[in-house]
Amino acid sequence: MELVQENAELKARTQGLEDQLRIRTQLVVRDDCYWLPRDGQELDGPFCTNCWDVRKDLVRMWRSGNPEYSSCPNCKRAITVRRRD
């Protein structure tokens, strides 16, 4: 039973690492934040560079009152983004 549980845990960990690798290879840096390509040439984001670089958490930054200002709800990092969408 322990081997079955350990096997399941290792599979879950492997899947998580594969997901991180896939995301890492797709991330685009622009305006001091990360973006992910969508269909065509659109980019999805912005995502916090601090949260991804430190903990591999892909955290979407929130727009505030000013559409060129975004902040991370997790680490509170704030940036100015030149919107192109």
C-alpha positions as a Python dict, from the first residue, in 0.01 Angstrom:
ca = {
    (1, 'M'): (0, 0, 0),
    (2, 'E'): (287, 239, 82),
    (3, 'L'): (443, 178, -260),
    (4, 'V'): (115, 259, -434),
    (5, 'Q'): (86, 585, -240),
    (6, 'E'): (450, 676, -304),
    (7, 'N'): (405, 601, -674),
    (8, 'A'): (99, 829, -691),
    (9, 'E'): (288, 1109, -512),
    (10, 'L'): (584, 1076, -749),
    (11, 'K'): (354, 1085, -1052),
    (12, 'A'): (187, 1400, -922),
    (13, 'R'): (524, 1563, -858),
    (14, 'T'): (649, 1466, -1203),
    (15, 'Q'): (336, 1614, -1363),
    (16, 'G'): (385, 1937, -1167),
    (17, 'L'): (747, 1966, -1279),
    (18, 'E'): (649, 1897, -1641),
    (19, 'D'): (384, 2171, -1619),
    (20, 'Q'): (641, 2417, -1479),
    (21, 'L'): (884, 2333, -1758),
    (22, 'R'): (616, 2379, -2024),
    (23, 'I'): (518, 2717, -1880),
    (24, 'R'): (880, 2827, -1843),
    (25, 'T'): (954, 2759, -2209),
    (26, 'Q'): (650, 2965, -2316),
    (27, 'L'): (692, 3270, -2088),
    (28, 'V'): (768, 3601, -2257),
    (29, 'V'): (915, 3892, -2060),
    (30, 'R'): (775, 4236, -2142),
    (31, 'D'): (733, 4549, -1930),
    (32, 'D'): (892, 4381, -1625),
    (33, 'C'): (632, 4101, -1612),
    (34, 'Y'): (564, 3766, -1775),
    (35, 'W'): (316, 3696, -2053),
    (36, 'L'): (200, 3370, -2212),
    (37, 'P'): (125, 3343, -2584),
    (38, 'R'): (-235, 3271, -2678),
    (39, 'D'): (-382, 3190, -3016),
    (40, 'G'): (-220, 3397, -3284),
    (41, 'Q'): (-7, 3683, -3159),
    (42, 'E'): (-208, 3775, -2850),
    (43, 'L'): (-39, 3755, -2511),
    (44, 'D'): (-212, 3655, -2188),
    (45, 'G'): (-102, 3832, -1874),
    (46, 'P'): (60, 4009, -1707),
    (47, 'F'): (194, 3755, -1457),
    (48, 'C'): (418, 3839, -1162),
    (49, 'T'): (789, 3776, -1222),
    (50, 'N'): (862, 3767, -850),
    (51, 'C'): (609, 3493, -772),
    (52, 'W'): (718, 3280, -1069),
    (53, 'D'): (1093, 3326, -1021),
    (54, 'V'): (1086, 3256, -647),
    (55, 'R'): (811, 2995, -602),
    (56, 'K'): (709, 2893, -957),
    (57, 'D'): (359, 3030, -890),
    (58, 'L'): (202, 3181, -1200),
    (59, 'V'): (6, 3466, -1041),
    (60, 'R'): (-197, 3700, -1262),
    (61, 'M'): (-143, 4065, -1180),
    (62, 'W'): (-455, 4277, -1125),
    (63, 'R'): (-537, 4600, -1301),
    (64, 'S'): (-619, 4887, -1075),
    (65, 'G'): (-797, 5217, -1145),
    (66, 'N'): (-526, 5321, -1390),
    (67, 'P'): (-525, 5072, -1684),
    (68, 'E'): (-146, 5100, -1712),
    (69, 'Y'): (-88, 5000, -1349),
    (70, 'S'): (-101, 4640, -1225),
    (71, 'S'): (-18, 4479, -893),
    (72, 'C'): (29, 4124, -769),
    (73, 'P'): (-236, 4012, -521),
    (74, 'N'): (11, 3763, -372),
    (75, 'C'): (336, 3954, -314),
    (76, 'K'): (200, 4309, -366),
    (77, 'R'): (459, 4391, -636),
    (78, 'A'): (339, 4680, -854),
    (79, 'I'): (435, 4763, -1214),
    (80, 'T'): (342, 4995, -1496),
    (81, 'V'): (240, 4810, -1812),
    (82, 'R'): (204, 4954, -2160),
    (83, 'R'): (-115, 4776, -2268),
    (84, 'R'): (-123, 4654, -2626),
    (85, 'D'): (-448, 4459, -2616),
}
